[in-house]
């Protein structure tokens, strides 16, 4: 399967991506992981990304798109993949569409983890306390939620119009969310 996992910060995308990856036998591809691997490996794209992140700026779409393109060209993605954190905006959707069209492919589904904003803020504040993330204040967390709503949430309508969107409740016990995701994906395969 070729999947995209969407959801606001704190919805559990990273946790669920790892679980789905294992169950489906496809790699979970996180843009954050791609950035870190390229930066650590000192690749040209990593050096370029680091020039932005070390200045406190967002990595431009072109660099992100190139990193995703490079990652999707690796052999372990031949039987599918799960993208976590990409695409984040309409421009990245266009780049992903072009990339997949170039290899005569497309997405099987876009899975949206839905969640209540106030519950997500509480979840992230708790995580910040447990993990000692002093920079994760309520203001910062709420700002990230707002950025998601303005930039990424519109992709829900776009993918829904294409008939690719599958919404799954992302709240509650981690195992319960995993089971709901698995059931939703199994229904697609039937």
N, C-alpha and C positions, 0 to 999 in steps of 0.2 A: 504494500500500500504506500501511496505517496500522500502524506498528510501535513497539514499545518495546524498547530495548536495555538489558539488565541485566548486571551483572557487578561484581565487587569492585574497589576502587580499584587502579589499575595494570594492569587487564586489557586496556586499550587501547580502551575505549568511545569516547572522543573521536576518536581517530584513525580507527577503523573507521566511526563515524557519518558523518564527513566523506566518506569513500570511498563508503559505501553511498548517501549523499545524492546524490552526483554520478552514480553508476551508475543509480540508480532515478529520478532527476529529481524528488526530493521534498526539502523542507527538513529538515535535521537541527536539532532544537530541544533545546538544552541549557538546563537550569534556571539554571546558572551564567551563561550568556550572557544569558538573560532578565533575571536580577537586575542584571547589569552594565549592560545597555541601559536598563533602567528607572531605575536610580540615576543613570547619566550623563545621561539625558534629563530628570531631575527630575520624573518622573511622580508622581502621588500614591502609587501602589503602590511606586515606587522609593524615595520618601522614607520610606515605612513600613518597607520592607525595610532601608534603611540605618539606621533607628533601632535595629533589632535587631543588625545586623552590626557597627555601630560600637561597640556595647556588648559585643561578643564572644558574642552569643547566636545561636542558630539562628533562622532565619526561620520563623514558625509555618506550619503546613499551610494555614490559611485564606488567607494572603497568597500562598503558593506556588501554591495551587490557582487563585486569582484571576488570577495572572500567566499561568499556563498556559492558562486559559480565554481570556484576552485574546489570547494569541499564536495559539491554534488558530482564532480567529475571523478571522484575517487571510487574504486571498484566496489566498496562495501555498500554503495547506494544503488547498485544495479537492480536489486529486488525491492527497493522502496526506501523511504526515509520519513522521518517525522521532524518537521521544522518547528523549533521553539524559539519565539522571539523574532521571527522573520516570516513574512513581511510585516513591517510596522506602519507603513503608510502606502498611499495609492501609487506613488512612484516605485516603491519596491515591489508592489503587486505587478506592475507593468514589466519590470525587469525579470521577475520570476516567470511570468507568462512567456516572455520571449525566450528565456533560457530553456524552459520545458518544451516549447514549440520547436526549438532548434534540434531537439533530440526526439521529436515526434511523440511527446508525452504530455501528461497533464496531471492535475491533482485528482485524487480519489475523493477527498473530503477535507473540509476545514472544520475542526472541532473547536467550539467556543465553550470555555469554562465560564459559567455565569456565577456571579456572587454579589452580595450586598456590600456596597462601599463602606458603610460604617463597620460592618463585621470584618472586612479586609483591613481597615485601618487598625482596629483592635488587634487583629492577628499579627500584623506587621510590627505594631508597638510592642507586643509581647515578645516576638522574635528578636527585636532590637535589644530588649532587656536581657533575654536569655543569652544571646550571642555577643552582648556588649557592643552593639553597633550604635555608638554615640551620635553618629551623623544622621541616624534615622529618627528624626523628631517627627511629631505629628504633622507639622507644617510641610516638611519635606515629603512625607508619605502622601499627604493629601495632594500636593503638587504633582507627584508622579501619577496619581489617579486621574487628575485633570488632564495631564498630557496624554494619557491613554485614551480618555474620552474624546479629546479633540483630534488626535492623530490616528489612533488605531481602531477605535470603536466603529468609525464609518466603514471599515472593511467588512464588518458583519453584514451590512446591507448589500454591499457589492457581491460578496460570496453567496449570500442568500438568494440574490437575483439570478445567480448562475446555477442554483440548485445544489450547491456544494456544502452548505452550512448545516452542521449538526450541533445543536445547543445541549449542553449537559450541565446539570447543577453541580457547581464546584464546592459547595459548602458541605460541612459535616466531616465524618470520619474519613481518613485517607483511603482506607480499604473500600468503603462504600462508594466513594467517588470513582475509584479504579473500576469497580464492578459496573457502575453506571456507564463509564466510558467504554468498557469492553462490550457491554450489551448494545450500546449505540453503534459501535463499529461492526459487531456481528450482524446487526440488522441490515447494515449496508451491503454486506457480503452475500446476504441471503437472496 
